[in-house]
Amino acid sequence: MKKSFLFVLFQFIFWMGLQAQDQPSGGLVFSTTSINYGTIKKGAEPLRRVEFVNNGKDKMFITEAKGSCGCTVAEFPKDVILPGEKSYIDVRYDTKRTGKFSKVVTVVANDGSKHLLTVVGEVLEG
């Protein structure tokens, strides 16, 4: 019970912090900043895809997309994203680990902007 309460409290505090961030008027804009796996079985498909668009007037590219630990991996496009162009980031959580999880993927663009994607869910045994 105590662990569940702390997990929910951590998610709430983290969500509030994300809401307090200034939303960029240009540059990369993500369709969502929250990746919720929900409740899944051990070994379930780990891939989740997040779409984004270059909402600015300049060419953009991602310089880094890094998970907060080794169990969360992000793959990002290496090509330039032109103004108005859409692309995506693939995120994979290690679904062989059971229990609740809350991780962060930090995405950095060439203009220095940082975008935080939260990755949450619960992996059940069997």
C-alpha positions in Angstrom: 0.0 0.0 0.0 2.8 2.4 0.9 4.7 1.7 -2.3 1.5 2.3 -4.4 0.9 5.6 -2.6 4.5 6.7 -3.2 4.4 5.6 -6.9 1.2 7.7 -7.4 2.7 10.6 -5.5 5.9 10.5 -7.6 3.8 10.5 -10.8 1.7 13.4 -9.7 4.7 15.5 -8.7 6.5 14.7 -11.9 3.4 15.5 -14.0 3.0 18.9 -12.2 6.7 19.7 -13.0 6.1 18.9 -16.7 3.0 21.1 -16.8 5.0 24.0 -15.4 7.5 23.9 -18.3 7.1 26.5 -21.0 5.6 25.1 -24.1 7.7 26.0 -27.2 6.0 28.1 -29.8 8.2 26.7 -32.5 10.6 23.8 -33.0 9.8 20.2 -32.1 6.3 19.7 -30.8 5.4 16.2 -29.5 1.9 14.6 -29.9 2.2 13.5 -26.3 4.9 13.6 -23.6 3.5 10.6 -21.7 3.9 7.0 -22.8 1.6 4.8 -20.7 2.1 1.1 -21.1 -0.8 0.4 -18.8 -0.7 -3.1 -17.2 1.0 -5.6 -19.4 2.3 -9.1 -19.2 6.0 -9.9 -18.8 7.7 -10.1 -22.2 5.0 -8.1 -23.9 5.8 -6.0 -27.0 8.1 -3.2 -25.7 7.8 -0.7 -28.6 5.9 2.5 -28.3 6.1 5.3 -30.9 5.8 9.0 -30.2 5.1 11.3 -33.1 6.4 14.9 -33.3 6.4 17.7 -35.8 8.8 20.5 -36.6 6.5 23.4 -35.9 9.3 26.0 -36.4 10.7 27.9 -39.4 14.2 26.3 -39.3 15.5 22.8 -40.1 15.7 20.7 -36.9 17.4 17.5 -35.9 17.6 15.5 -32.7 21.1 15.3 -31.1 20.2 12.9 -28.3 17.4 10.8 -26.9 18.4 9.1 -23.7 16.5 7.0 -21.1 16.9 7.6 -17.4 18.3 4.0 -17.1 19.4 1.1 -19.2 15.9 -0.5 -19.1 14.5 2.4 -21.3 15.9 2.9 -24.8 15.0 5.5 -27.3 15.8 5.5 -31.1 15.5 8.7 -33.0 15.7 9.9 -36.6 19.2 11.0 -37.6 18.0 13.0 -40.6 17.0 16.7 -40.6 13.4 17.4 -39.9 12.2 20.2 -42.2 9.6 22.8 -41.1 6.2 21.2 -41.1 7.6 17.7 -41.3 6.5 14.9 -39.0 8.7 12.1 -37.6 8.8 9.8 -34.6 10.8 8.4 -31.7 10.7 4.7 -30.9 10.8 4.0 -27.1 11.3 0.5 -25.7 11.0 -0.5 -22.0 12.5 -3.8 -20.9 9.2 -5.7 -20.4 11.1 -8.7 -18.9 11.3 -6.7 -15.6 8.2 -7.1 -13.5 6.6 -4.4 -11.3 5.5 -0.8 -11.7 7.9 1.6 -13.5 8.2 5.3 -14.1 11.1 6.4 -16.3 12.0 9.5 -18.3 13.4 9.9 -21.8 15.2 13.2 -22.4 15.1 14.4 -26.0 17.6 17.1 -27.0 17.3 19.1 -30.3 19.9 21.0 -32.2 18.4 24.3 -30.9 19.3 23.3 -27.4 15.7 22.6 -26.4 15.0 19.6 -24.1 11.8 17.6 -24.1 10.9 15.1 -21.4 8.9 12.0 -22.2 7.5 10.1 -19.2 7.3 6.3 -19.5 5.0 4.6 -17.0 3.2 1.3 -16.5 3.3 -2.0 -14.7 4.6 -5.4 -15.9 2.9 -8.4 -14.4 4.4 -11.8 -13.9 3.2 -14.4 -16.5 
